[in-house]
Amino acid sequence: QKSGFDVLFVLNILMKYKVHLIIIAVISIVLSVVFSSEYFIKPKYKSTAVVYPSNLMPYSTESPTEQMLQLFESDDIRDELIRDFDLFNHYEIDTTQKYPLTLLYGQMKDNIKIDKTKFESVEIEVWDTDPFIASRMVDSLLAKMHKKARIMQREKSFEVVVIIKNQYDQKKSEMDSMEAKLKEIRTQYHILDYGAQIKSFSKVYYEELAKGRLNGSTKMDQAMNNLAERGGEYVSLNEHLWRVRGTYNDLKIQYENALKDLSKELTYSNVVTKPVPAEKKSYPVRSLIVLMFTSSMLLFSFIILVLFENSKRININKSL
């Protein structure tokens, strides 16, 4: 007789102990049903949202999806979520015990999943014993991400506003200074349009000079001296002022656009799947628990029976 495990030997054990195995299966089913009930395992409901990033400003080489994930994982959003939903009480964590924050963060890590999908979207899953709280937490996460992104965008926009405003003010001051100098030249030296004045005045001046009517002290002599002494300065200031005005106008447009960026209200995600309260629990899956527990108990029992019967068979063979 063989002492190994053969098919006939296994079948004989199944037939011999079929009643025992059936009883074990029934007991296992009953126990798994009882211990997987809500009296022992609180049911959890899942709420899900799928979103694509939009209007996010790049800060490094990361993709918009990765940037969105970083926003969701920020300490600000986590702490606001703890405060808004009173998660210490909701998760029944005793704050007087050792390391309550570590326990809370562990619970949040188990119940809140935020991952990038293969389609470059972000999937948010929240598991909770209350389906409405799970849905509200997903909505809250999205709202807090928008708020965080808006704050960061406005911080960068404000920096741009300050830089452009400084340049804008400098150009305004430079322009005002040159206009004041030009006004002084116009009022004191009567140079209003150097090009036109020198062209028309020179012809008359040299005609009068040729006729000997100028002695250096006439009004025409004074006007010619003014043009000679201040004309170059007038031309130089006028040309430079023209360039400064162009830069000033460009900066003014940039400044107005920066102010618009500072005050605009953007959204930073396109929602593909909206979160809704779940109608039925997602955890635990009682059928799977019953199947796994019952199968494990039957397998364990069968192995014990096989070892027991095999040991008996070996002892019998030794006694023969």
KOLTOR-759803 format. One record per residue (C-alpha): residue in three letters; chain; residue number from 0; x negated, y negated, z negated. Coordinates in steps of 0.1 Angstrom, whole numbers, plus 5000, padded with zeros to 4 digits. Example, Ala and Ser with C-alpha at 12.3 -4.5 7.8 and 13.67 -1.06 7.14 Angstrom:
2
resn	chain	resi	u	v	w
ALA	A	0	4877	5045	4922 .
SER	A	1	4863	5011	4929 .
END
This chain:
320
resn	chain	resi	u	v	w
GLN	A	0	5000	5000	5000 .
LYS	A	1	4987	4965	5008 .
SER	A	2	4980	4941	4980 .
GLY	A	3	4983	4910	5002 .
PHE	A	4	5012	4887	5009 .
ASP	A	5	5031	4901	5039 .
VAL	A	6	5065	4892	5054 .
LEU	A	7	5083	4922	5040 .
PHE	A	8	5070	4914	5005 .
VAL	A	9	5082	4878	5008 .
LEU	A	10	5116	4889	5021 .
ASN	A	11	5119	4914	4992 .
ILE	A	12	5113	4886	4967 .
LEU	A	13	5139	4864	4984 .
MET	A	14	5165	4892	4982 .
LYS	A	15	5156	4902	4947 .
TYR	A	16	5157	4866	4933 .
LYS	A	17	5182	4850	4956 .
VAL	A	18	5206	4844	4927 .
HIS	A	19	5179	4828	4906 .
LEU	A	20	5168	4806	4935 .
ILE	A	21	5204	4796	4942 .
ILE	A	22	5208	4787	4905 .
ILE	A	23	5176	4767	4906 .
ALA	A	24	5187	4749	4938 .
VAL	A	25	5221	4740	4922 .
ILE	A	26	5204	4728	4890 .
SER	A	27	5179	4708	4910 .
ILE	A	28	5206	4691	4931 .
VAL	A	29	5226	4682	4900 .
LEU	A	30	5195	4669	4882 .
SER	A	31	5183	4648	4912 .
VAL	A	32	5218	4634	4917 .
VAL	A	33	5221	4624	4880 .
PHE	A	34	5186	4610	4877 .
SER	A	35	5188	4591	4910 .
SER	A	36	5221	4574	4899 .
GLU	A	37	5222	4537	4890 .
TYR	A	38	5222	4547	4853 .
PHE	A	39	5185	4557	4857 .
ILE	A	40	5173	4539	4888 .
LYS	A	41	5187	4504	4895 .
PRO	A	42	5198	4502	4932 .
LYS	A	43	5181	4476	4953 .
TYR	A	44	5195	4457	4983 .
LYS	A	45	5173	4444	5011 .
SER	A	46	5177	4411	5029 .
THR	A	47	5156	4404	5060 .
ALA	A	48	5147	4375	5082 .
VAL	A	49	5126	4374	5114 .
VAL	A	50	5111	4340	5124 .
TYR	A	51	5087	4326	5150 .
PRO	A	52	5065	4296	5141 .
SER	A	53	5069	4262	5157 .
ASN	A	54	5055	4227	5154 .
LEU	A	55	5027	4239	5132 .
MET	A	56	4995	4218	5136 .
PRO	A	57	4963	4240	5141 .
TYR	A	58	4937	4236	5113 .
SER	A	59	4912	4263	5124 .
THR	A	60	4910	4292	5148 .
GLU	A	61	4940	4310	5132 .
SER	A	62	4971	4315	5152 .
PRO	A	63	5004	4298	5143 .
THR	A	64	5017	4331	5130 .
GLU	A	65	4987	4335	5107 .
GLN	A	66	4991	4299	5096 .
MET	A	67	5028	4305	5087 .
LEU	A	68	5017	4336	5067 .
GLN	A	69	4992	4314	5048 .
LEU	A	70	5020	4290	5040 .
PHE	A	71	5043	4317	5027 .
GLU	A	72	5015	4330	5005 .
SER	A	73	5007	4296	4989 .
ASP	A	74	5008	4293	4951 .
ASP	A	75	5032	4264	4954 .
ILE	A	76	5059	4284	4970 .
ARG	A	77	5054	4314	4947 .
ASP	A	78	5056	4291	4916 .
GLU	A	79	5087	4273	4929 .
LEU	A	80	5104	4307	4936 .
ILE	A	81	5096	4318	4900 .
ARG	A	82	5111	4286	4886 .
ASP	A	83	5142	4284	4909 .
PHE	A	84	5153	4320	4904 .
ASP	A	85	5141	4323	4867 .
LEU	A	86	5122	4355	4877 .
PHE	A	87	5109	4362	4843 .
ASN	A	88	5144	4367	4830 .
HIS	A	89	5157	4382	4863 .
TYR	A	90	5130	4409	4863 .
GLU	A	91	5134	4413	4825 .
ILE	A	92	5098	4405	4817 .
ASP	A	93	5090	4397	4781 .
THR	A	94	5069	4365	4782 .
THR	A	95	5055	4373	4747 .
GLN	A	96	5038	4405	4757 .
LYS	A	97	5002	4406	4771 .
TYR	A	98	4997	4394	4807 .
PRO	A	99	5033	4385	4816 .
LEU	A	100	5022	4367	4847 .
THR	A	101	5003	4397	4860 .
LEU	A	102	5035	4418	4855 .
LEU	A	103	5056	4392	4873 .
TYR	A	104	5032	4389	4902 .
GLY	A	105	5032	4427	4905 .
GLN	A	106	5070	4428	4906 .
MET	A	107	5071	4401	4932 .
LYS	A	108	5045	4419	4953 .
ASP	A	109	5067	4450	4952 .
ASN	A	110	5100	4432	4960 .
ILE	A	111	5088	4406	4985 .
LYS	A	112	5072	4416	5018 .
ILE	A	113	5060	4391	5044 .
ASP	A	114	5042	4405	5074 .
LYS	A	115	5033	4397	5109 .
THR	A	116	5050	4419	5135 .
LYS	A	117	5034	4431	5168 .
PHE	A	118	5054	4404	5186 .
GLU	A	119	5036	4376	5167 .
SER	A	120	5067	4369	5146 .
VAL	A	121	5069	4370	5108 .
GLU	A	122	5093	4394	5090 .
ILE	A	123	5104	4385	5055 .
GLU	A	124	5119	4413	5034 .
VAL	A	125	5132	4407	4999 .
TRP	A	126	5145	4436	4977 .
ASP	A	127	5166	4429	4947 .
THR	A	128	5193	4445	4925 .
ASP	A	129	5216	4417	4935 .
PRO	A	130	5223	4415	4973 .
PHE	A	131	5232	4378	4971 .
ILE	A	132	5200	4369	4953 .
ALA	A	133	5180	4388	4978 .
SER	A	134	5195	4368	5006 .
ARG	A	135	5191	4335	4988 .
MET	A	136	5155	4342	4981 .
VAL	A	137	5148	4347	5018 .
ASP	A	138	5166	4315	5026 .
SER	A	139	5146	4298	4998 .
LEU	A	140	5113	4311	5011 .
LEU	A	141	5121	4297	5045 .
ALA	A	142	5131	4263	5031 .
LYS	A	143	5100	4261	5009 .
MET	A	144	5077	4270	5038 .
HIS	A	145	5093	4241	5058 .
LYS	A	146	5088	4218	5029 .
LYS	A	147	5051	4229	5025 .
ALA	A	148	5044	4225	5062 .
ARG	A	149	5061	4191	5063 .
ILE	A	150	5040	4179	5033 .
MET	A	151	5008	4190	5050 .
GLN	A	152	5018	4175	5083 .
ARG	A	153	5026	4142	5065 .
GLU	A	154	4993	4142	5047 .
LYS	A	155	4974	4145	5080 .
SER	A	156	4997	4119	5096 .
PHE	A	157	4991	4095	5067 .
GLU	A	158	4953	4099	5071 .
VAL	A	159	4957	4090	5108 .
VAL	A	160	4980	4061	5100 .
VAL	A	161	4954	4047	5075 .
ILE	A	162	4926	4051	5101 .
ILE	A	163	4945	4035	5129 .
LYS	A	164	4958	4007	5107 .
ASN	A	165	4923	3997	5096 .
GLN	A	166	4912	3996	5133 .
TYR	A	167	4944	3977	5142 .
ASP	A	168	4938	3951	5114 .
GLN	A	169	4902	3947	5124 .
LYS	A	170	4911	3940	5160 .
LYS	A	171	4939	3916	5149 .
SER	A	172	4914	3897	5127 .
GLU	A	173	4888	3896	5156 .
MET	A	174	4915	3885	5180 .
ASP	A	175	4928	3857	5156 .
SER	A	176	4892	3845	5151 .
MET	A	177	4885	3842	5188 .
GLU	A	178	4919	3825	5194 .
ALA	A	179	4911	3800	5167 .
LYS	A	180	4877	3792	5184 .
LEU	A	181	4894	3789	5218 .
LYS	A	182	4920	3766	5203 .
GLU	A	183	4892	3744	5188 .
ILE	A	184	4875	3742	5222 .
ARG	A	185	4908	3733	5239 .
THR	A	186	4917	3705	5214 .
GLN	A	187	4883	3690	5208 .
TYR	A	188	4867	3694	5242 .
HIS	A	189	4899	3695	5264 .
ILE	A	190	4888	3726	5282 .
LEU	A	191	4921	3744	5291 .
ASP	A	192	4912	3764	5322 .
TYR	A	193	4874	3763	5328 .
GLY	A	194	4876	3778	5363 .
ALA	A	195	4902	3755	5376 .
GLN	A	196	4889	3724	5359 .
ILE	A	197	4852	3728	5370 .
LYS	A	198	4863	3734	5406 .
SER	A	199	4885	3703	5409 .
PHE	A	200	4865	3681	5386 .
SER	A	201	4831	3687	5401 .
LYS	A	202	4841	3673	5435 .
VAL	A	203	4854	3640	5420 .
TYR	A	204	4824	3638	5396 .
TYR	A	205	4797	3641	5423 .
GLU	A	206	4816	3616	5445 .
GLU	A	207	4816	3591	5417 .
LEU	A	208	4780	3599	5409 .
ALA	A	209	4770	3593	5446 .
LYS	A	210	4787	3559	5445 .
GLY	A	211	4768	3550	5414 .
ARG	A	212	4799	3545	5393 .
LEU	A	213	4787	3567	5364 .
ASN	A	214	4764	3554	5338 .
GLY	A	215	4765	3583	5313 .
SER	A	216	4790	3568	5289 .
THR	A	217	4823	3570	5309 .
LYS	A	218	4851	3594	5302 .
MET	A	219	4842	3614	5333 .
ASP	A	220	4806	3617	5320 .
GLN	A	221	4819	3629	5286 .
ALA	A	222	4843	3654	5303 .
MET	A	223	4814	3667	5324 .
ASN	A	224	4792	3671	5294 .
ASN	A	225	4820	3690	5276 .
LEU	A	226	4824	3714	5305 .
ALA	A	227	4786	3719	5306 .
GLU	A	228	4782	3724	5269 .
ARG	A	229	4812	3745	5260 .
GLY	A	230	4823	3760	5293 .
GLY	A	231	4801	3791	5290 .
GLU	A	232	4813	3797	5255 .
TYR	A	233	4849	3792	5266 .
VAL	A	234	4845	3818	5295 .
SER	A	235	4827	3843	5273 .
LEU	A	236	4854	3840	5245 .
ASN	A	237	4882	3842	5270 .
GLU	A	238	4869	3873	5287 .
HIS	A	239	4861	3890	5253 .
LEU	A	240	4896	3881	5240 .
TRP	A	241	4912	3897	5270 .
ARG	A	242	4894	3930	5263 .
VAL	A	243	4902	3928	5226 .
ARG	A	244	4938	3922	5233 .
GLY	A	245	4939	3953	5255 .
THR	A	246	4924	3974	5226 .
TYR	A	247	4947	3958	5201 .
ASN	A	248	4978	3967	5222 .
ASP	A	249	4966	4003	5226 .
LEU	A	250	4960	4005	5188 .
LYS	A	251	4994	3990	5182 .
ILE	A	252	5011	4018	5203 .
GLN	A	253	4990	4045	5185 .
TYR	A	254	4999	4030	5151 .
GLU	A	255	5036	4030	5159 .
ASN	A	256	5034	4066	5171 .
ALA	A	257	5016	4076	5139 .
LEU	A	258	5043	4060	5118 .
LYS	A	259	5069	4080	5138 .
ASP	A	260	5049	4112	5131 .
LEU	A	261	5048	4102	5094 .
SER	A	262	5086	4099	5091 .
LYS	A	263	5099	4125	5115 .
GLU	A	264	5118	4155	5101 .
LEU	A	265	5106	4187	5119 .
THR	A	266	5115	4224	5114 .
TYR	A	267	5086	4248	5115 .
SER	A	268	5103	4281	5125 .
ASN	A	269	5127	4295	5150 .
VAL	A	270	5149	4320	5132 .
VAL	A	271	5156	4352	5152 .
THR	A	272	5173	4372	5124 .
LYS	A	273	5191	4353	5096 .
PRO	A	274	5192	4368	5061 .
VAL	A	275	5226	4381	5050 .
PRO	A	276	5237	4398	5017 .
ALA	A	277	5234	4436	5023 .
GLU	A	278	5267	4456	5020 .
LYS	A	279	5250	4488	5008 .
LYS	A	280	5219	4495	4988 .
SER	A	281	5186	4503	5005 .
TYR	A	282	5169	4519	4975 .
PRO	A	283	5169	4546	4962 .
VAL	A	284	5179	4569	4991 .
ARG	A	285	5197	4595	4971 .
SER	A	286	5199	4621	4998 .
LEU	A	287	5162	4619	5004 .
ILE	A	288	5155	4622	4966 .
VAL	A	289	5179	4652	4963 .
LEU	A	290	5163	4669	4993 .
MET	A	291	5127	4663	4982 .
PHE	A	292	5133	4672	4945 .
THR	A	293	5153	4703	4954 .
SER	A	294	5128	4715	4980 .
SER	A	295	5099	4709	4956 .
MET	A	296	5116	4729	4928 .
LEU	A	297	5125	4758	4951 .
LEU	A	298	5090	4759	4965 .
PHE	A	299	5074	4757	4931 .
SER	A	300	5098	4785	4918 .
PHE	A	301	5092	4807	4948 .
ILE	A	302	5054	4804	4944 .
ILE	A	303	5057	4814	4907 .
LEU	A	304	5079	4844	4917 .
VAL	A	305	5054	4854	4944 .
LEU	A	306	5025	4852	4920 .
PHE	A	307	5045	4871	4894 .
GLU	A	308	5056	4899	4918 .
ASN	A	309	5021	4902	4934 .
SER	A	310	5005	4905	4899 .
LYS	A	311	5030	4933	4891 .
ARG	A	312	5022	4950	4924 .
ILE	A	313	4984	4949	4917 .
ASN	A	314	4988	4963	4882 .
ILE	A	315	5009	4992	4896 .
ASN	A	316	4983	4999	4922 .
LYS	A	317	4956	4999	4896 .
SER	A	318	4975	5024	4874 .
LEU	A	319	4979	5049	4903 .
END
